[in-house]
Amino acid sequence: MRRRELIAFVGGAASWPLAAWAQQQTDKPVIGFLDGRLPEAITNRLRAFHRGLRDAGYVEGENVTVLYRYAENQSDRLPALAGELARRPVAAIVASGGPNVMFAAKQASTTVPIVFISAEDPVRAGLCGANVCF
């Protein structure tokens, strides 16, 4: 590319609407990940989560963004963290852990899909009916 072409390109790019720039930056889906523990306590779970994303064709940083929120063993922080994720433009929230995390995610949004990673039975915990999750 010659110098004049480069200057014309950069000058033209500077005049593009900001919305176009913003749209280019948000092409990747965003997933919220919520857990009540410290990240160091769930390294195997995180490894499996990333493997699952990769198996589905997603690689963090390349074609998906993950926003992590950890309550660091302070369950009273979960509602605020879940609410923060729900207010972001996330495609889904992954609620990792026990019922406290699952209920915090459920109460944070009725429109954002929530994926539970838990040994708890969501039906028995009261999060889902026999045929559908609420």
C-alpha positions in Angstrom: 0.0 0.0 0.0 1.4 3.4 -1.0 1.6 6.3 1.4 -1.3 8.2 -0.1 -3.5 5.2 0.0 -2.6 4.6 3.6 -3.4 8.2 4.6 -6.7 8.1 2.7 -7.6 4.9 4.5 -6.8 6.1 7.9 -8.5 9.5 7.3 -11.6 7.6 6.0 -11.6 5.3 9.0 -11.5 8.2 11.4 -14.7 9.5 10.0 -16.6 6.2 10.4 -19.4 6.5 12.9 -18.6 5.4 16.4 -21.4 2.9 16.3 -19.7 1.0 13.5 -16.6 0.8 15.7 -18.6 -0.4 18.7 -20.4 -3.0 16.6 -17.1 -4.4 15.4 -15.9 -4.7 19.0 -18.9 -6.7 20.1 -19.0 -9.3 17.3 -17.9 -12.0 19.8 -20.5 -13.5 22.1 -20.0 -12.8 25.8 -20.6 -15.4 28.5 -20.9 -14.5 32.2 -19.3 -17.1 34.6 -20.4 -16.9 38.2 -19.0 -18.9 41.1 -19.0 -18.5 44.8 -15.5 -19.8 45.4 -12.0 -18.6 44.7 -10.7 -19.3 41.1 -7.9 -21.4 42.6 -10.5 -23.8 44.2 -12.1 -24.6 40.8 -9.3 -25.1 38.4 -10.5 -28.5 37.2 -14.0 -27.1 36.7 -12.6 -24.1 34.7 -10.5 -26.5 32.7 -13.6 -28.5 31.8 -15.6 -25.4 31.1 -12.9 -24.2 28.6 -12.7 -27.7 27.1 -16.5 -27.7 26.6 -16.3 -24.3 24.9 -13.6 -25.5 22.7 -15.5 -28.7 21.8 -18.4 -26.4 20.8 -16.1 -24.3 18.6 -15.4 -21.5 20.9 -12.0 -20.3 22.1 -11.8 -17.6 24.7 -10.3 -14.4 23.4 -10.7 -15.5 19.8 -14.4 -15.9 19.1 -15.9 -15.7 22.6 -15.4 -13.5 25.7 -16.0 -14.7 29.2 -16.6 -12.4 32.1 -15.6 -14.1 35.4 -17.2 -13.1 38.7 -16.1 -14.9 41.9 -17.7 -14.3 45.3 -14.5 -15.6 47.0 -16.4 -17.7 49.6 -18.6 -14.7 50.5 -22.1 -15.9 49.4 -23.6 -12.5 50.3 -21.7 -11.1 47.3 -23.5 -13.5 44.8 -26.6 -11.4 44.1 -24.6 -8.3 43.3 -22.2 -10.2 41.1 -25.0 -12.0 39.3 -26.8 -8.7 38.8 -23.7 -7.2 37.4 -23.5 -10.0 34.8 -27.2 -9.7 34.0 -26.9 -6.0 33.2 -24.0 -6.7 30.8 -24.8 -7.8 27.2 -24.2 -11.5 28.0 -25.5 -14.3 25.8 -25.8 -16.6 28.9 -24.7 -16.8 32.5 -22.9 -20.0 33.7 -23.8 -20.5 37.3 -21.1 -22.8 38.7 -21.5 -24.2 42.2 -24.3 -24.9 44.6 -27.8 -23.6 45.2 -26.6 -20.1 46.3 -25.0 -19.5 43.0 -27.9 -20.9 41.0 -30.5 -18.9 42.9 -28.5 -15.7 42.6 -28.3 -16.1 38.8 -31.9 -17.0 38.5 -33.0 -13.9 40.6 -30.7 -11.6 38.6 -32.5 -12.0 35.3 -35.6 -13.6 33.7 -34.4 -13.0 30.2 -30.7 -14.1 30.2 -30.3 -17.9 29.8 -28.6 -19.6 32.7 -26.6 -22.7 32.5 -26.1 -24.6 35.7 -22.8 -26.4 36.5 -23.6 -28.1 39.7 -23.9 -31.5 41.4 -27.3 -30.2 42.8 -30.5 -31.3 41.1 -32.1 -28.1 39.8 -35.6 -29.7 40.1 -35.1 -30.7 43.7 -33.5 -27.3 44.5 -36.7 -25.6 43.2 -35.1 -23.9 40.2 -36.9 -26.0 37.6 -40.1 -27.9 37.1 -40.2 -31.4 35.9 -40.2 -30.4 32.3 -38.9 -26.8 32.2 -36.6 -24.4 34.0 -38.0 -21.1 35.0 
